[in-house]
C-alpha cells in the first residue's frame, strides 16, 4: 500500500507573562493517507514549547484531522 504524506504547521500564539509579548510556537506533523484518502498514520516531527508529550501532541492532531 502506498502512502502519501502531507505536512501541516500549526501556529499557536500565547502571551508570555514575563516579557509581556506574544510568543508564537510551531508544531509540525505528518499525515499519511492511503489511496482512499483515509488517515493511516500521524507522526509528530516537532513539538512546541508548551511541553506537550508526543502522545498528547498526536491526540491533538487526531482530533483536528478527523
Contact map, one row per residue, 1 for C-alpha under 8 A:
111000000000000000000000000000000110000000000000000000000000000000
111100000000000000000000000000000110000000000000000000000000000000
111110000000000000000000000000011110000000000000000000000000000000
011111000000000000000000000000011100000000000000000000000000000000
001111100000000000000000000001111000000000000000000000000000000000
000111110000000000000000000001110000000000000000000000000000000000
000011111000000000000000000111100000000000000000000000000000000000
000001111100000000000000000111000000000000000000000000000000000000
000000111110000000000000011110000000000000000000000000000000000000
000000011111000000000000011100000000000000000000000000000000000000
000000001111100000000001111000000000000000000000000000000000000000
000000000111110000000001110000000000000000000000000000000000000000
000000000011111000000111100000000000000000000000000000000000000000
000000000001111100000111000000000000000000000000000000000000000000
000000000000111110011110000000000000000000000000000000000000000000
000000000000011111111110000000000000000000000000000000000000000000
000000000000001111111000000000000000000000000000000000000000000000
000000000000000111110000000000000000000000000000000000000000000000
000000000000000111111000000000000000000000000000000000000000000000
000000000000001111111100000000000000000000000000000000000000000000
000000000000001110111110000000000000000000000000000000000000000000
000000000000111100011111000000000000000000000000000000000000000000
000000000000111100001111100000000000000000000000000000000000000000
000000000011110000000111110000000000000000000000000000000000000000
000000000011100000000011111000000000000000000001100000000000000000
000000001111000000000001111100000000000000000011000000000000000000
000000001110000000000000111110000000000000001111000000000000000000
000000111100000000000000011111000000000000011110000000000000000000
000000111000000000000000001111100000000001111100000000000000000000
000011110000000000000000000111110000000001111000000000000000000000
000011100000000000000000000011111000001111100000000000000000000000
001111000000000000000000000001111100001111000000000000000000000000
001110000000000000000000000000111111111110000000000000000000000000
111100000000000000000000000000011111111100000000000000000000000000
111000000000000000000000000000001111110000000000000000000000000000
000000000000000000000000000000001111110000000000000000000000000000
000000000000000000000000000000001111111000000000000000000000000000
000000000000000000000000000000001111111100000000000000000000000000
000000000000000000000000000000111100111111000000000000000000000000
000000000000000000000000000000111100011111000000000000000000000000
000000000000000000000000000000111000001111100000000000000000000000
000000000000000000000000000011110000001111110000000000000100110000
000000000000000000000000000011100000000011111000000000000100000000
000000000000000000000000000111000000000001111110000001001100000000
000000000000000000000000001111000000000000111110000000000000000000
000000000000000000000000001110000000000000011111000000000000000000
000000000000000000000000011100000000000000011111101111001000000000
000000000000000000000000111000000000000000000111111100000000000000
000000000000000000000000100000000000000000000011111100000000000000
000000000000000000000000000000000000000000000001111100000000000000
000000000000000000000000000000000000000000000011111110000000000000
000000000000000000000000000000000000000000000011111111111000000000
000000000000000000000000000000000000000000000010001111111000000000
000000000000000000000000000000000000000000010010000111111100000000
000000000000000000000000000000000000000000000000000111111110000000
000000000000000000000000000000000000000000000000000111111111000000
000000000000000000000000000000000000000000010010000111111111100000
000000000000000000000000000000000000000001110000000001111111110000
000000000000000000000000000000000000000000000000000000111111111000
000000000000000000000000000000000000000000000000000000011111111100
000000000000000000000000000000000000000001000000000000001111111110
000000000000000000000000000000000000000001000000000000000111111111
000000000000000000000000000000000000000000000000000000000011111111
000000000000000000000000000000000000000000000000000000000001111111
000000000000000000000000000000000000000000000000000000000000111111
000000000000000000000000000000000000000000000000000000000000011111
